[in-house]
Amino acid sequence: MNKAVIMVAGVAALLGAGATIAQDTSMSFFVTSVGSGKGADLGGLEGADAHCAKLAEAAGVTGKNWAAYLSTQEEGKRGVSARDRIGAGPWHNAKGVLIAENLDQLHINPNIFKSTALDESGSLVNGRGDKPNVHDILTGTMSDGTAYFPRETEDRTCSNWTSSGEGSATVGHHDRHGGGNVSWNAAHNSRGCSQEDLAKTGGAGLFMCFATN
């Protein structure tokens, strides 16, 4: 794993006006190569975060805290928002390519496409036109990264990522192609929460992971 180069305030000044501060470009974003195997039942947010950490560590990335890009729903109040879980950025994929500098860029103009939304090993994730197509990425979020409003009665998070049967989840398209729109985080809803139902609209229960530090 690449080591982060850390420079405290004032070092650049000591080195001269032309000095630059190096940025850590080691992996801080990836699409999971595999899901839980139980559809959208990820064991809640805690289970999803643990899955991110397990995959990252298996890929040789250590020393980072990982959070799944997932929102929740709560009765009578707004649930946990995905954008509030993932730190402040910047984030890079496994090849060191910048995905976004910060939360605003991530939700307005992110560098998320099939060629950049890689899994933890740096491999492409199948998208539209591939067999099987698994571009439906679980998010449960609105396009700005926030949880659905309390007045929302339809299940958008497969019972807060604990259902592998009834319910539905909002998904995005990591390849920015396909029906509905080209949103990376809020393209449409799944037909259900089981592995089979997720596959029917082009998914496999995959989701995105971001390093919070």
Long-range contacts (C-beta under 8 A, 24 or more apart in sequence): 1-26, 1-27, 1-60, 1-61, 1-62, 1-63, 2-26, 2-96, 23-90, 24-92, 25-92, 25-96, 25-98, 26-61, 26-92, 26-96, 27-56, 27-59, 27-61, 27-92, 27-93, 27-94, 27-96, 27-120, 27-211, 28-64, 28-90, 28-91, 28-92, 28-210, 28-211, 29-91, 29-92, 29-93, 29-99, 29-208, 29-209, 29-210, 29-211, 30-55, 30-56, 30-59, 30-93, 30-94, 30-118, 30-119, 30-120, 30-208, 30-209, 31-117, 31-118, 31-119, 31-125, 31-137, 31-174, 31-206, 31-207, 31-208, 31-209, 32-119, 32-120, 32-206, 32-207, 32-208, 32-209, 33-119, 33-120, 33-121, 33-123, 33-125, 33-206, 34-204, 34-206, 35-138, 35-195, 35-204, 35-205, 35-206, 35-207, 36-205, 37-195, 37-205, 38-164, 38-195, 38-205, 39-158, 39-163, 39-164, 39-165, 39-192, 39-193, 39-194, 39-195, 39-196, 39-197, 39-198, 39-205, 40-138, 40-158, 40-161, 40-163, 40-164, 40-167, 40-169, 40-190, 40-193, 40-194, 40-198, 40-205, 41-158, 41-161, 41-162, 41-163, 41-164, 41-193, 42-68, 42-70, 42-138, 42-161, 42-162, 42-205, 42-207, 43-161, 43-162, 44-160, 44-161, 44-162, 45-70, 45-72, 45-80, 45-85, 45-160, 45-161, 47-161, 48-161, 48-207, 52-209, 55-120, 55-209, 56-120, 56-209, 56-211, 58-120, 59-94, 59-120, 59-121, 61-120, 64-211, 64-212, 64-213, 65-211, 65-212, 65-213, 66-209, 66-210, 66-211, 66-212, 67-209, 67-210, 67-212, 68-207, 68-208, 68-209, 69-139, 69-141, 69-185, 69-207, 69-208, 69-209, 69-210, 70-138, 70-139, 70-140, 70-141, 70-157, 70-161, 70-207, 71-139, 71-140, 71-141, 71-142, 71-145, 71-146, 71-147, 71-148, 71-156, 71-157, 72-140, 72-147, 72-157, 72-160, 72-161, 73-140, 73-147, 73-148, 73-152, 73-155, 73-156, 73-157, 73-160, 74-147, 74-150, 75-150, 76-150, 77-150, 78-146, 78-147, 78-148, 78-149, 78-150, 79-147, 79-148, 79-157, 79-160, 80-147, 81-141, 81-145, 81-146, 81-147, 82-139, 82-140, 82-141, 82-145, 82-146, 82-147, 82-185, 83-107, 83-141, 83-144, 83-145, 83-146, 84-145, 85-210, 85-212, 86-210, 86-212, 87-210, 87-211, 87-212, 87-213, 91-210, 91-211, 93-117, 93-118, 93-122, 94-118, 94-119, 94-120, 94-121, 94-122, 95-122, 103-145, 106-145, 107-143, 107-144, 107-145, 107-185, 110-184, 112-174, 112-176, 112-184, 113-174, 113-175, 113-176, 114-174, 114-175, 114-176, 114-177, 117-174, 117-175, 117-184, 117-208, 120-209, 125-174, 125-175, 125-206, 127-173, 127-174, 127-175, 127-177, 128-173, 128-175, 128-177, 128-178, 128-202, 129-177, 132-199, 132-202, 132-204, 133-202, 134-202, 134-203, 134-204, 134-206, 135-173, 135-174, 135-175, 135-177, 135-178, 135-202, 135-203, 136-171, 136-172, 136-173, 136-187, 136-190, 136-198, 136-201, 136-202, 136-203, 136-204, 136-206, 137-171, 137-172, 137-173, 137-174, 137-184, 137-185, 137-203, 137-206, 137-207, 137-208, 138-169, 138-171, 138-190, 138-203, 138-205, 138-206, 138-207, 139-169, 139-170, 139-171, 139-172, 139-185, 139-186, 139-207, 139-208, 140-169, 140-170, 141-170, 141-185, 141-186, 142-170, 142-186, 143-183, 143-185, 143-186, 145-185, 154-189, 156-189, 158-190, 158-193, 159-193, 163-193, 164-193, 164-194, 164-195, 165-192, 165-193, 165-194, 166-192, 166-193, 167-192, 167-193, 168-192, 168-193, 169-193, 171-201, 171-203, 174-208, 178-202
